[in-house]
Amino acid sequence: MFGVADIHKEYERLLENGVKFTMEPTKMGVVTIAVFGDTCGNLIQILQQ
């Protein structure tokens, strides 16, 4: 899990670079989370508080 300052900006930047997301930025209480896979099959979360 990695914290980011602007999840929507980071989401768009990663999409433009070919990252495949399994979950778009989604508000969950006080945080917004997005999930993508790495090249080894692991799921990585980015979040903004």
N, C-alpha and C positions, 0 to 999 in steps of 0.2 A: 504494500500500500504506500502510495506517494501523495503527499499533500501538494496542491498547486494553488496559486493565487487566483487564477481565472480558469475554471474548469471548461467553460464553453470555448474559450480561445485555444486552450491546450487540446481539447477534443478535435476542433477543426484542423489545427496544425498537424496532429497525428494522422487524421483521416487523409489529409493531403499527401502524407508521406507513406501511404499504403497500409497503415495499421488497421486491422479488422477488429471492430468492437463487438462484444457479445451483449453489452448493455450501454445504451446512450446515457448521457448525464441525467440522473434521476434524483429528485429531491427526496431525502429520507430524514425527516425531522430537521435538525439544525445543520445537516451536511448534505452535499450533493455528490453522488458517486457515479463513476463510469468504469466499465470493466472491459479489458481487452486481453487477448492471448499473446504469449510470446512464441518464439519459434520452437520451444521444447514442450508445448502443451500446457504450460502453467497459465493461470489467470492472474492478471495484474489489475489492481484497483488504483484509480486516481480519485482524490477527493478534495473538496473545497468546503471549509467550515464557514 
